[in-house]
Amino acid sequence: MFRTFAKAIAAIAVVCTVAGAGLVLNEEYGKDDSDAKDAGASFTGTKKIDVDGRTVNVSCSGQSDADRPLVMLMAGGGEGLDNMAALQKSLSKTDRVCSYDRLGEGKSDKPAPGTLQTVNDTSVLLTKLLDHLAGDRPVVLAGHSLGGYIAARYTPDHTDRVKGLVLLDATVPHLTRDMNRTIPADATGGATQVRDGAIAGNEGQNPEQFVIADGPVHSAGDIPVEILKHESQYAAVPEYGPALEKMWAKGQQEWQQLSTDAQLTTAKGSGHYIHTDRPDLALKTVQSVTSRVADAR
């Protein structure tokens, strides 16, 4: 379902495979570079890293002061690291920035056949990547859609390392529950496809075989958290558009429980792909959080 429901599924933003699916925003940061310049964890380019026998595709750029945080970009579901390459290029002018393909995405290995991945599985992978890439540096996670959901679930249990968080229209914390409430059982036509397709994706029918489980938002203390939400996205489902907008807005408000220092902003003029619709705002927001983390050291 990840590539067949077109704008309707993109509108729900369970995963984000339509408006930017397969789009290489900047080949320099998305290509497979087997000759990547390597200085330990400070390589420049794209390379494959072995994590517990699985190959993970990673891209890193920028050579900022070691006292500044590492920025880790996390793309949405159904997309590889190339989708955030333009943002990575801009950020790498001032900071060390990495991105990666989760298992099942881009050029990384696929999950084991017949298995489902959970938040714990993807958290273990992220921790081992950060061990390799960040060392003792603090980390700022910046995730879009499903990548934002994973970053938000990961951060409260890893505040020893993650010191800042940016969510770019992150998948909401209770998507299955909220979808069932918003599009009722007696709905017909395209709305039924939207609801059923979204729920199927949540249950693991996606390239990552990842279960997008509902659950409460846990606190990460007082770290800086910036949450950007789209301005308008649901024209593809006109009958339920206003209700879906309200659902999504409430879900973004739930993410504010991540921190006593969490701010929610609407990205004016943006749909779900905030980093492509409003690259200026996405860049400014990540840079702001990164600078705050650096200044707090």
Disulfide bonds with the S-S distance in Angstrom:
Cys60-Cys98 2.00
